Every structure is written in C-alpha cells, then in structure tokens.
Amino acid sequence: ENLTIRFCGSHLEWLLLDDASGIIRLRGSGGFEKFKGLIQGASWTGETRVLIGGEDVLLTRVRIPSRQQRQIVQAIPYAVEEELARNVDDCHFAMGKRGGDDELEIAIIDRALMQSILTRLNAAGLRPAFMSPDLLMIPNAEGTHILIDGDRAHLLTPGNLGFTTTIGQLPLTVSLLSESERESLQVYLHPDMQESSSLCLSQIHVSEAGNLQEHELECYPFEFMCRNFDKN
C-alpha cells in the first residue's frame, strides 16, 4: 500500500492504494489539519508519495554540453534564469533525463513552498519517498495528453513538457502549441466533468478537426494519477 498526497494550494487530496490489488483503503480531501488527524491513526507498509499542483512547477529543458555532474548543477540555474519570475536562489531544481542535443529535462519549484510542504508532512510523522508535479502522472506514450481535472486542465506534451491551466483557458492554450504537438490530442475526462468542459472541448474540436480524441475515465483525476503513478 502506498499513500499519495496531492497539494494544490491549501487544498489536499489523499489516497491509500494497494497497487497490486487496486484496493483503496483510505481516501479524502480537505485541509491539512483534517488530513493529519485521519492519517495519524492509519498504518501501511508502502511509501509516501507527494504530488504538487502543476501550477507550482515549471517543466523545461536546457542544453548543457558538459557531462560533469558538478558543472551541470552549477550551470542549470543560469541556463533557465530568463524563464523564471523569481530569483534563482529561491528555487529548487530537479534534473530528469538527458535527450538529444545534450538537452536535460528540468523541473523547477519555489524552494520555500517545497520546504513548507515537507515541514508539515514531517510534523505529521511522514517522510516522503517521492515528489513530483501531478501532471507527470498522466500516461503519455504519443502526442499531447490533456487531463480535465475539475476547473483545471493538465497538458503533457511529448518529452515530459507540460503545464496546468484553467479549463477556460484550455482552447487558447491548445492553439499556442506547435503544429506537431497538435497532431494528436488525447483528452481524458470523467463523465461528471463532461458538462462543465463541453464548451471548451467543442471549441477545440472546431479548430483541430480530427486531431482530438476523448477518453472516458472510470475514476476521478486524482485516483487516475495514483493508479498510473510513474517514477520515471
């Protein structure tokens, strides 16, 4: 059993899931104090995983020719400095895979935000084994994948680049993708969210013709992320 906790601003969601059997033993949502009170009476044998709302994490790529770890770590903050709205000293940088042309996948988060989350979890007796942007839990074999998540929408493009936006901004966001990123648009949504997102999706249908395919989810978005948890 693994406990997954998602932080979106002051709102939390949590799910205690047995990956092997698919059985959920505990689930809920609300503020941190409610979560802390519930989880202190629970026990499980797996690990604690943390997801951060995609709004709070920048996913990007940088080209750094060096293969020396120390030089790479020193170069990353200044390679992405122009993409940031804050001082590099206030950010935490995580490295992903190296692709073609010596490009490194980079995830960037406000250091104080990450420390605040870890401090609260530690106070509840939890030691997270893994932390990731929530949108990286969307299966993404080919094309651009879009997950409708209430009044939010997560877009994950090839190469683990993506971001989270509001559902109202989704048509405009899709229009700003490159032509190759719009060749295959895979949309995942729960039937309960069909009505609230129908206008935005119809606008994308009009502009993208046959590029858009919809997939119905059997569970809500957070559970979908937990069941597709990918440490890669």
N, C-alpha and C positions, 0 to 999 in steps of 0.2 A: 504494500500500500504506500502511495506517495501523496503527500499533501501539497497542493498547488494553491498559491495565494496570488491574486491579481490586485495591484494598486493602481487605481485611476483617480488621481487627486486624493480627496479624503474618503472616497468610497472603496470598499474592499469586496472581493468575491473569493470564496474558498471552496475547495473540493478535495475530499479524501477518497482516492480512487485506487482500486486494485487493478493494476494494468493487465494482469494475467486473466482474471475472470471478468473484468469490466464492471464489477460491482462497486457502487458508490455507497460509502458508509456514513459520510458527513458532507453536507453542503450548506451554503448560506451566503448572505451578503449583508452589508451594513457598515457601521463604523468600526474602528479598531478595538474599542473597548468591548463591544459585543463579541467580536471575534476572539479576543483574548480570554473572555470569560468562558466561551464554549470550548476552546481548544485546550485549556489547562486541565480539563477532565478527560481528555482523549489520549489514546496511546496507539502507536503504529510502528511498523518495523522498517518502513522505507525512508525516503529522504524528503526534505522540504524544498520546494521549488518556488521561485518568485517570478512573476511576470509584471512588467512595468508597461503602463499605457503607452502606445506608440507615439502619442503627442509629446512625450517627455524624452524621447530618444531620437537622435539623428543617425541615420544609416547612410554611409557614404563610402567612397573608395578613394584611395590616394596612391599615387605611383611613387614608390621608394625603391630605387635600384639596389640599395645595399642589402646584403644578407646577414649582416652583423646585428644581432638582437639589440645590443645597446644603442647602436646608431639608429636603428629603426624606431625604438622607443623615444629617442631624443627628437627625431625628425617629425613624427606624426603630428604633434600639436601645431607646429608651424605650417605644415602642409595643408591643414584644414582650417587655419585661423580665419580666413576670409569667409567661410561658410557659417561661422558661429556668431551668435548675437551676444556673447559674453566672453570674458577673458579666458584664455586657455588654462590659466592657473586654477580656475573654478570648475574645471571639467575633469571627468574620468574618461579615459579612452580604452576601449577593448578591441583587440585585434582578432580578425577572423581569418579566412583562408586567403592565400595568395593566388591570384588568377593570372591571365595573360598580361603581357607588358609590365610585369612586376607590380600589378595593382593589388593592394591589400584591402580587404573588407574591414571597415571601421565602424564601431558603434560608440556614440558619444552621449554622455548623460551628465547633468549637473551633479557635481560631487556632493554638495550639501544635501540634495534630495536623496541620493543613494545612501548616504550615511544616516540620514534620518530614518529611512525605511529599515536599515539594518539594526539601528539602535532600538527601535520599537520592537522588532522581532526578537532581538536578544533579551529584551526586558520580559518577553513572554516565554523565554526559555527555548527559543527556536534558533537553530543555526542553519541558514540556507546553504544548500549544496550547489545551487544553480540559480542564476538570474538572467533574464532575457527580456527584450521587448516582446509584447504579446503578439504582434503581427508576424513575428518569425515562426509562430506555431501554425501558420496556415500552410497546408501542403502546396508545394509549388514546383511541380515537375516541368511544365512548359507553359509559356505565355504569362500573362498578368492575371493574378488571382485577387479577387475582391471579396471580402467578408463583410456582410452587413451585420452590424453589432448595435442594435437599438438605434440611437440617433447618431451613431458613429459609423464610419466605413474604413476598413483597413485595405490598403493596396500593397501587394507584394509583387514586384516585377522580377524578371529573370536576374539571377546573380545576387539574390538577397538584398535588393534595394527596395525601399518602400517607405510608406508613411501612413499616418492616420489622419483623417479629416472628418468633417461633419457630413451627414448624409445629404444636406442641402448643397454642399459644395462638390459633391461627387461628379456630376456631369461636367463641370468646369475642369475639375482635376483630371478626369479621363481625357478631356480634349487637349490637355497640355502634355500628355505622354507622347513619346516618339511614335512614329508610324509602325515600327517593328514591335513596340510594346503593346500597340492596339490591335495587332493582327489576331490575337486570341485572348478574349476577355472572359474569364471564368468567374461567375458570380455565385456565391454561396449565401443562402439566407433561409431562416426558419419561417414556416408558414405564418406565424404570428406577426412577422415583420413585413409581410408582403404588402399589406395595405399602406403602411406608413412610408414605404420606399417605392411604391408603384410609379409615382410621378417622375422621380429622378431616374429610375430604370427605363421608363418609356422614352425619356429624353435621350438617354444613351443609345437605346435601340434605334431611334430615328437617325442619329448621326453615325452610328457604327454598323448599321445594316446587319449582315450575317456574322459579325465578329463576336457577338455576345451570346454566351450560353449560361443558363441559370441551372443551379443545382439545389435541390431542396434538402435542408438539414433535418435530421431526425432528432437533434438535440439543440439546445441553445448555444450561442457562440463560445462562451467561456468553457463549457463542457467539451465542445468540439475541439478547442485548443488543447485542453487537458488530454483528450483521447488521442490527439495527434502530436503529443509532446516530442520534440526532436532536439536532442542535444547537439546536433551538428551545426 
